[in-house]
Amino acid sequence: MSYGPNTPDLSDAPLILLTRYCAGLSQRDIPVEQPAKFDLVINLTTAKALGLTIPPTLLARADEVIE
């Protein structure tokens, strides 16, 4: 099970910062940004190998379920 920032959103962040810097903003004027979207990914194959049972309510909340 993993809960973390959405990877495609993170890959866009350096480009956005570079665009702001090239637009004339100084480094101190560019704010530090936190990830906006987080994903919950559950690997059922690994859970089964470990003898874990994942509740259906948690599976329903997951953004991705690996079987």
N, CA, C and O atoms as a DFTB+ gen file, in Angstrom:
268 C
 N C O
     1  1       0.855      -1.158       0.000
     2  2       0.000       0.000       0.000
     3  2       0.906       1.227       0.000
     4  3       1.916       1.280       0.701
     5  1       0.517       2.201      -0.799
     6  2       1.295       3.426      -0.902
     7  2       0.352       4.618      -0.991
     8  3      -0.649       4.586      -1.708
     9  1       0.686       5.665      -0.255
    10  2      -0.061       6.916      -0.322
    11  2       0.959       8.020      -0.553
    12  3       1.778       8.308       0.320
    13  1       0.909       8.634      -1.721
    14  2       1.903       9.652      -2.024
    15  2       1.443      10.565      -3.136
    16  3       0.356      10.398      -3.689
    17  1       2.284      11.535      -3.459
    18  2       1.910      12.508      -4.477
    19  2       1.744      11.861      -5.846
    20  3       2.409      10.878      -6.174
    21  1       0.854      12.428      -6.626
    22  2       0.592      11.959      -7.973
    23  2       1.827      12.225      -8.835
    24  3       2.252      13.373      -8.967
    25  1       2.402      11.182      -9.417
    26  2       3.663      11.298     -10.151
    27  2       3.577      12.210     -11.376
    28  3       4.475      13.033     -11.556
    29  1       2.551      12.114     -12.227
    30  2       2.504      13.043     -13.367
    31  2       2.454      14.510     -12.950
    32  3       3.018      15.365     -13.633
    33  1       1.796      14.809     -11.853
    34  2       1.751      16.193     -11.373
    35  2       3.142      16.664     -10.955
    36  3       3.483      17.829     -11.159
    37  1       3.941      15.783     -10.379
    38  2       5.290      16.150      -9.949
    39  2       6.207      16.425     -11.126
    40  3       7.102      17.264     -11.030
    41  1       5.998      15.735     -12.226
    42  2       6.878      15.930     -13.384
    43  2       6.647      17.283     -14.048
    44  3       7.524      17.771     -14.760
    45  1       5.494      17.895     -13.831
    46  2       5.215      19.214     -14.396
    47  2       5.807      20.344     -13.561
    48  3       6.001      21.444     -14.078
    49  1       6.095      20.107     -12.296
    50  2       6.543      21.154     -11.382
    51  2       7.831      21.848     -11.841
    52  3       7.874      23.078     -11.816
    53  1       8.880      21.134     -12.257
    54  2      10.094      21.844     -12.693
    55  2       9.852      22.757     -13.902
    56  3      10.441      23.834     -14.001
    57  1       8.995      22.324     -14.804
    58  2       8.695      23.147     -15.977
    59  2       7.971      24.435     -15.575
    60  3       8.242      25.506     -16.118
    61  1       7.057      24.317     -14.628
    62  2       6.329      25.501     -14.146
    63  2       7.294      26.477     -13.472
    64  3       7.208      27.686     -13.687
    65  1       8.214      25.952     -12.656
    66  2       9.190      26.814     -11.991
    67  2      10.106      27.493     -13.006
    68  3      10.409      28.679     -12.874
    69  1      10.547      26.745     -14.018
    70  2      11.409      27.318     -15.051
    71  2      10.679      28.405     -15.831
    72  3      11.268      29.435     -16.159
    73  1       9.409      28.184     -16.127
    74  2       8.613      29.175     -16.844
    75  2       8.497      30.465     -16.039
    76  3       8.605      31.558     -16.596
    77  1       8.279      30.344     -14.749
    78  2       8.179      31.537     -13.893
    79  2       9.514      32.276     -13.822
    80  3       9.557      33.506     -13.843
    81  1      10.606      31.505     -13.737
    82  2      11.929      32.114     -13.666
    83  2      12.250      32.832     -14.971
    84  3      12.784      33.941     -14.953
    85  1      11.930      32.212     -16.099
    86  2      12.179      32.833     -17.410
    87  2      11.276      34.041     -17.645
    88  3      11.608      34.912     -18.450
    89  1      10.141      34.105     -16.954
    90  2       9.229      35.241     -17.085
    91  2       9.741      36.466     -16.325
    92  3       9.148      37.542     -16.405
    93  1      10.835      36.300     -15.595
    94  2      11.432      37.442     -14.919
    95  2      11.298      37.444     -13.408
    96  3      11.812      38.352     -12.754
    97  1      10.630      36.464     -12.834
    98  2      10.539      36.410     -11.376
    99  2      11.884      35.973     -10.795
   100  3      12.551      35.098     -11.348
   101  1      12.269      36.577      -9.694
   102  2      13.507      36.146      -9.044
   103  2      13.222      34.878      -8.242
   104  3      12.068      34.570      -7.942
   105  1      14.258      34.163      -7.905
   106  2      14.094      32.899      -7.191
   107  2      13.392      33.086      -5.850
   108  3      12.634      32.216      -5.420
   109  1      13.635      34.201      -5.195
   110  2      13.012      34.411      -3.884
   111  2      11.522      34.726      -3.986
   112  3      10.787      34.584      -3.009
   113  1      11.072      35.158      -5.180
   114  2       9.656      35.483      -5.383
   115  2       8.817      34.289      -5.824
   116  3       7.589      34.370      -5.870
   117  1       9.482      33.181      -6.149
   118  2       8.758      31.988      -6.589
   119  2       8.446      31.156      -5.348
   120  3       9.368      30.713      -4.663
   121  1       7.170      30.934      -5.046
   122  2       6.827      30.211      -3.818
   123  2       7.135      28.716      -3.917
   124  3       7.138      28.129      -4.998
   125  1       7.388      28.132      -2.767
   126  2       7.552      26.681      -2.683
   127  2       6.158      26.079      -2.730
   128  3       5.278      26.479      -1.967
   129  1       5.955      25.119      -3.623
   130  2       4.633      24.530      -3.773
   131  2       4.618      23.092      -3.287
   132  3       5.578      22.345      -3.472
   133  1       3.529      22.727      -2.674
   134  2       3.308      21.367      -2.207
   135  2       2.511      20.607      -3.263
   136  3       1.761      21.218      -4.025
   137  1       2.661      19.289      -3.320
   138  2       1.820      18.524      -4.244
   139  2       0.344      18.746      -3.925
   140  3      -0.042      18.847      -2.760
   141  1      -0.473      18.819      -4.971
   142  2      -1.894      19.092      -4.784
   143  2      -2.721      17.808      -4.756
   144  3      -3.789      17.773      -4.146
   145  1      -2.238      16.763      -5.408
   146  2      -3.018      15.530      -5.497
   147  2      -2.192      14.353      -4.984
   148  3      -1.024      14.195      -5.340
   149  1      -2.812      13.543      -4.153
   150  2      -2.176      12.348      -3.612
   151  2      -2.978      11.126      -4.041
   152  3      -4.204      11.184      -4.145
   153  1      -2.288      10.031      -4.286
   154  2      -2.931       8.795      -4.721
   155  2      -2.711       7.688      -3.694
   156  3      -1.655       7.591      -3.067
   157  1      -3.735       6.862      -3.543
   158  2      -3.650       5.667      -2.713
   159  2      -3.622       4.469      -3.653
   160  3      -4.567       4.243      -4.409
   161  1      -2.533       3.703      -3.603
   162  2      -2.364       2.526      -4.453
   163  2      -2.226       1.306      -3.551
   164  3      -1.434       1.304      -2.609
   165  1      -3.003       0.272      -3.847
   166  2      -2.981      -0.958      -3.052
   167  2      -2.595      -2.122      -3.954
   168  3      -3.189      -2.317      -5.014
   169  1      -1.601      -2.893      -3.531
   170  2      -1.157      -4.061      -4.271
   171  2      -1.738      -5.296      -3.583
   172  3      -1.253      -5.720      -2.534
   173  1      -2.785      -5.866      -4.190
   174  2      -3.456      -7.025      -3.594
   175  2      -2.592      -8.282      -3.644
   176  3      -2.696      -9.137      -2.766
   177  1      -1.740      -8.401      -4.666
   178  2      -0.865      -9.571      -4.773
   179  2       0.090      -9.629      -3.585
   180  3       0.277     -10.688      -2.987
   181  1       0.682      -8.509      -3.248
   182  2       1.604      -8.444      -2.110
   183  2       0.851      -8.641      -0.800
   184  3       1.331      -9.336       0.095
   185  1      -0.323      -8.034      -0.687
   186  2      -1.124      -8.193       0.531
   187  2      -1.466      -9.668       0.759
   188  3      -1.398     -10.165       1.883
   189  1      -1.831     -10.351      -0.311
   190  2      -2.166     -11.773      -0.194
   191  2      -0.935     -12.585       0.202
   192  3      -1.038     -13.491       1.029
   193  1       0.227     -12.275      -0.374
   194  2       1.469     -12.979      -0.036
   195  2       1.852     -12.776       1.421
   196  3       2.462     -13.651       2.035
   197  1       1.494     -11.619       1.978
   198  2       1.786     -11.328       3.385
   199  2       0.696     -11.823       4.327
   200  3       0.827     -11.726       5.547
   201  1      -0.373     -12.350       3.755
   202  2      -1.475     -12.844       4.567
   203  2      -2.376     -11.748       5.100
   204  3      -3.034     -11.926       6.125
   205  1      -2.411     -10.620       4.416
   206  2      -3.231      -9.485       4.857
   207  2      -4.554      -9.456       4.099
   208  3      -4.628      -9.806       2.921
   209  1      -5.574      -9.036       4.796
   210  2      -6.878      -8.845       4.175
   211  2      -7.183      -7.355       4.178
   212  3      -7.190      -6.709       5.226
   213  1      -7.432      -6.827       2.998
   214  2      -7.726      -5.398       2.866
   215  2      -9.238      -5.220       2.901
   216  3      -9.944      -5.837       2.104
   217  1      -9.750      -4.393       3.804
   218  2     -11.195      -4.182       3.889
   219  2     -11.762      -3.589       2.596
   220  3     -11.110      -2.766       1.953
   221  1     -12.960      -3.999       2.219
   222  2     -13.581      -3.480       0.988
   223  2     -13.740      -1.962       0.991
   224  3     -13.666      -1.339      -0.068
   225  1     -13.952      -1.365       2.135
   226  2     -14.103       0.094       2.187
   227  2     -12.798       0.790       1.797
   228  3     -12.822       1.839       1.152
   229  1     -11.668       0.212       2.184
   230  2     -10.377       0.782       1.819
   231  2     -10.104       0.581       0.327
   232  3      -9.560       1.464      -0.335
   233  1     -10.484      -0.578      -0.193
   234  2     -10.333      -0.832      -1.628
   235  2     -11.170       0.141      -2.451
   236  3     -10.751       0.573      -3.525
   237  1     -12.346       0.482      -1.949
   238  2     -13.221       1.420      -2.658
   239  2     -12.619       2.827      -2.702
   240  3     -12.867       3.576      -3.646
   241  1     -11.840       3.184      -1.698
   242  2     -11.226       4.510      -1.647
   243  2      -9.945       4.618      -2.465
   244  3      -9.497       5.723      -2.771
   245  1      -9.353       3.483      -2.819
   246  2      -8.072       3.472      -3.519
   247  2      -8.211       4.068      -4.915
   248  3      -9.215       3.870      -5.599
   249  1      -7.172       4.806      -5.322
   250  2      -7.142       5.361      -6.675
   251  2      -6.735       4.285      -7.678
   252  3      -7.146       4.318      -8.838
   253  1      -5.929       3.338      -7.223
   254  2      -5.488       2.243      -8.094
   255  2      -5.333       0.981      -7.255
   256  3      -4.794       1.020      -6.149
   257  1      -5.812      -0.144      -7.796
   258  2      -5.669      -1.442      -7.132
   259  2      -4.922      -2.354      -8.098
   260  3      -5.368      -2.594      -9.220
   261  1      -3.781      -2.856      -7.643
   262  2      -2.966      -3.766      -8.449
   263  2      -3.328      -5.171      -8.036
   264  3      -3.247      -5.528      -6.860
   265  1      -3.735      -5.979      -9.025
   266  2      -4.146      -7.358      -8.716
   267  2      -3.145      -8.356      -9.221
   268  3      -3.332      -9.560      -9.047
